Amino acid sequence: MFTGLDDIDWASLEHAYGSARDVPGWVRGLVDPDPAVRERSLDAMYGAVHHQGDVYDSTVAAVPYLIEALTAPGLPGRDGIAELLASIAELSEWPDETELDEDDAEMLRQAARANALALAAAPALIRLADDPDPAVRAAAPKLLIVVAAKVPDLTGLLIGLLGTEDDAGVRRGLFDALGSLELGDDAIGHLLGLARSAPASTALTALIAVARNDPHRVPLDGVPDLIGRAYAEEGPAAEPAGFQTDTLIGSLRVMREELDEGRRAPHCTRMVENLTDALGPRVPERIAIVTPLLASPHDDLAGDALFAANKLIEGWRGDYREAVTRIAGLLDRSRRLAGQAAGMLNHWGPLAAPAAETIARRLAAIDAHPWRDGLPEWTIRYTQDLPGLHPYIETLAGLRDERALPLLLTALRLPQRPKDTGYKLAHYAAHADRITAEIVPVFPLLAAGDRAPTEWYALQVALRAFGPAAAPAVPRLLASPLRDWSAATLGRVGPAAAEALPALRVAAAGDDPRLAVAAAGALWRIDRSPDVLTLLTAQLDGPAANAAFEEIAAMGSAAAPAAPLVASYLDAPPGRHWWTPTHAALTLWRLTGDAERVAPVLTAAWHGNPQTRTKIAEAATGAPAAALQPLFRAELAADRRFNVSPHSWSSVQVTEDERLLELCRAVVQPPAR
């Protein structure tokens, strides 16, 4: 076993953290009799040799030995090796080489070498589908997908294995593999036949495979009932591993064990999400599946429906009022389920409104609890950080619900002020006088704190939202060194901040570009200083250019002399983000109202970087808004949220998307008759 492994000069090869001299030990550890050693070795391979999906020269050098271990009958740990090898040798997730920089292109070339080694071993890898170990058989279909070019009639092979396989875990692996293939009508017909005649969990897995191929081929009548029957099946409970390792893989394993605890059918875990995700654009049908399941008295099913609803709401637009109402009911269920529902509601912005009454009732109950360690129970305690606010408070604040305001003011007075308190207070501009009076005494207390800049910024977000009502805070703002955010706050106060003019003039002529732009903008807002335009245009080629454009735009027609200069930036290279031409176009729009000049630039930016859309829609007035009507109408007709990305997630993506929809509705004009 592993002949020649030590003959390789591993020290000359690299993984994510430098020299690959440790790789031989990790490879041997993958089949060690001790499961803890195997887990630590597998974690090291994923963490260094295949770090975040990367493929290095050491990764390729290890592949022949992974194949050797995997195809040696009876060795322990081969299921983990099969999954690792499938991930290393998979090429379908890689973008085209022309889209990559040189480092990533080299990674792709290494992955291609790994894929070639797997293809060369295809005959041995295909035999894993008949391995005596069901864990290996369950992992084998992913490998068969990787070496599909060497497998005659892979679809037929997988369907044939379904006809002879009794192990539920292996069958799930076969269905998953079929779902990743492009299936013909016969194969889809076979899967739909299974969905009509097989036990509920098998039928559900077959529908998932069909949905991943063609979501519109899935018949959905009776699906909630089918899911309910599947989750009621008796299934073998996974045995706890009986050991722990201080690894990411170990932590994930323990998490899975905890999630499976108490489930009636562990083999159905997350199947609701797997089906509804695969149905993609069939949003009304997905809502119709999830909504009744949220009312299930069983936490395993209601919890999985909650996760499915969360994925749906975060990615797709739809009418979620009834679903959110049912999710509010989960706040009165088990601690785990209530905590999950509370956290998700906090990320849904205005869509959480149907849950407001339940949230307020739950928050009032928590507020009645005795304080512990000087903190109310509606704070979240962190070991090495300031406390946070309970999701109930954050959700109500996002809805501008006044029932959260007294607690936020209490938070402001705490010696350990919860993070984000200032951001949440910004939602209550109608109470600006009251809140400003509470904020002002806090400023002197921030000076000595390690987190002073963070807290300063958060509180000034609120003050900026309050505008002139924040005037009582001006002396406190001037008592500390001027920063770009405090200069911006002074500007929003307006003429009542006149005592700040000397400091702002010094800052506007200073060497800090961001502070200079914020100070210049504040000078204009406070006393219409005549030299502001010159100060701002001088920053258009620097790191604060986008902010400078916004401040020039805020000057309106008074900045008209800068229009030719601003127009010269319309043709700036868009780069990856399109912000320079976008800001230039929006500024020119404000200065001249020249729709014909700016509409093509804004249209290109709208499509080139969706993140520009809210900024464009916010500025949409007059003739330019009319010129962009096709964009606004198309946005309202789209069912996908504009800011969804397969590679990133934001806690405010639903809020931002709903804001864009609100803006588009406000400016869309009725079609001409």
Helices and strands as residue ranges (DSSP letters): G 5-7, G 10-12, E 14-15, E 18-19, H 23-29, H 35-44, I 45-49, G 51-53, H 57-70, H 78-89, G 97-99, H 102-120, H 122-126, G 127-130, H 134-146, G 148-150, H 154-164, H 168-179, H 185-197, H 200-213, G 215-217, H 223-231, H 248-260, G 266-268, H 271-278, H 283-293, H 299-315, H 321-329, G 330-332, H 335-345, G 349-355, H 356-367, E 379-380, E 388-389, H 391-398, G 402-404, H 405-413, H 421-425, G 429-431, H 432-439, G 440-442, H 443-446, H 452-466, G 467-473, H 474-478, H 484-493, G 494-500, H 501-508, H 513-527, H 532-537, H 545-554, G 556-562, H 563-567, H 579-592, H 595-608, G 610-612, H 613-618, H 622-627, H 629-637, H 653-667
